[in-house]
Amino acid sequence: MKNLKNLIKKTMDWIFFLSAPLLFFSGFPQTLKLLRTKKSDDISALTYFCTWLGVLLLVWNSIQNGN
């Protein structure tokens, strides 16, 4: 049981490291585009999904670590 908890914690650490690039590479360009054009009609659904997935992973990691 202890080994399983350690495996889950290590997996969550790696998932956390995935969230930062997801947020940066998907969210940052889209945010800049929104600020420049003031239009949200042409935002990519995939990058929007990746941005929110990154946010979800960060929140999940914070809850797991008690932050």
CYANA upper distance limits for C-alpha pairs under 8 A (distance plus 0.5 A):
  1 MET  CA      5 LYS  CA      6.94
  2 LYS  CA      6 ASN  CA      6.80
  3 ASN  CA      7 LEU  CA      6.62
  4 LEU  CA      8 ILE  CA      6.64
  5 LYS  CA      9 LYS  CA      6.62
  6 ASN  CA     10 LYS  CA      6.65
  7 LEU  CA     11 THR  CA      6.58
  8 ILE  CA     12 MET  CA      6.57
  9 LYS  CA     13 ASP  CA      6.71
 10 LYS  CA     14 TRP  CA      6.95
 11 THR  CA     15 ILE  CA      6.72
 12 MET  CA     16 PHE  CA      6.54
 12 MET  CA     61 ASN  CA      7.34
 13 ASP  CA     17 PHE  CA      7.02
 13 ASP  CA     61 ASN  CA      8.18
 14 TRP  CA     18 LEU  CA      7.02
 15 ILE  CA     19 SER  CA      7.12
 15 ILE  CA     57 LEU  CA      7.62
 16 PHE  CA     20 ALA  CA      7.75
 16 PHE  CA     57 LEU  CA      6.65
 16 PHE  CA     58 LEU  CA      6.76
 16 PHE  CA     61 ASN  CA      6.78
 17 PHE  CA     21 PRO  CA      8.10
 18 LEU  CA     22 LEU  CA      6.99
 18 LEU  CA     54 GLY  CA      8.10
 19 SER  CA     23 LEU  CA      6.64
 19 SER  CA     53 LEU  CA      7.86
 19 SER  CA     54 GLY  CA      4.72
 19 SER  CA     55 VAL  CA      7.60
 19 SER  CA     57 LEU  CA      6.39
 19 SER  CA     58 LEU  CA      6.96
 20 ALA  CA     24 PHE  CA      6.70
 20 ALA  CA     54 GLY  CA      7.11
 21 PRO  CA     25 PHE  CA      6.26
 21 PRO  CA     26 SER  CA      8.47
 22 LEU  CA     26 SER  CA      6.28
 22 LEU  CA     27 GLY  CA      8.03
 22 LEU  CA     50 CYS  CA      6.32
 22 LEU  CA     51 THR  CA      6.61
 22 LEU  CA     53 LEU  CA      8.16
 22 LEU  CA     54 GLY  CA      5.97
 23 LEU  CA     27 GLY  CA      5.67
 23 LEU  CA     28 PHE  CA      7.65
 23 LEU  CA     50 CYS  CA      7.45
 23 LEU  CA     51 THR  CA      5.41
 23 LEU  CA     52 TRP  CA      8.30
 23 LEU  CA     54 GLY  CA      5.78
 23 LEU  CA     55 VAL  CA      7.61
 24 PHE  CA     28 PHE  CA      5.81
 24 PHE  CA     51 THR  CA      8.49
 25 PHE  CA     29 PRO  CA      7.48
 26 SER  CA     30 GLN  CA      7.21
 26 SER  CA     47 THR  CA      5.36
 26 SER  CA     48 TYR  CA      7.56
 26 SER  CA     50 CYS  CA      6.72
 26 SER  CA     51 THR  CA      6.24
 27 GLY  CA     31 THR  CA      6.46
 27 GLY  CA     47 THR  CA      7.25
 27 GLY  CA     48 TYR  CA      7.49
 27 GLY  CA     50 CYS  CA      8.24
 27 GLY  CA     51 THR  CA      5.71
 28 PHE  CA     32 LEU  CA      6.75
 29 PRO  CA     33 LYS  CA      6.66
 30 GLN  CA     34 LEU  CA      6.67
 30 GLN  CA     43 ILE  CA      7.23
 30 GLN  CA     47 THR  CA      8.17
 31 THR  CA     35 LEU  CA      6.71
 32 LEU  CA     36 ARG  CA      6.65
 33 LYS  CA     37 THR  CA      6.48
 33 LYS  CA     38 LYS  CA      8.32
 34 LEU  CA     38 LYS  CA      5.67
 34 LEU  CA     39 LYS  CA      6.37
 34 LEU  CA     40 SER  CA      6.67
 43 ILE  CA     47 THR  CA      8.32
 43 ILE  CA     48 TYR  CA      7.81
 44 SER  CA     48 TYR  CA      6.70
 45 ALA  CA     49 PHE  CA      6.56
 46 LEU  CA     50 CYS  CA      6.69
 47 THR  CA     51 THR  CA      6.58
 48 TYR  CA     52 TRP  CA      6.92
 49 PHE  CA     53 LEU  CA      6.53
 50 CYS  CA     54 GLY  CA      6.59
 51 THR  CA     55 VAL  CA      6.87
 52 TRP  CA     56 LEU  CA      6.53
 53 LEU  CA     57 LEU  CA      6.65
 54 GLY  CA     58 LEU  CA      6.76
 55 VAL  CA     59 VAL  CA      6.75
 56 LEU  CA     60 TRP  CA      6.52
 57 LEU  CA     61 ASN  CA      6.52
 58 LEU  CA     62 SER  CA      6.67
 59 VAL  CA     63 ILE  CA      6.73
 60 TRP  CA     64 GLN  CA      6.66
 61 ASN  CA     65 ASN  CA      6.67
 62 SER  CA     66 GLY  CA      6.45
 62 SER  CA     67 ASN  CA      5.43
 63 ILE  CA     67 ASN  CA      6.58
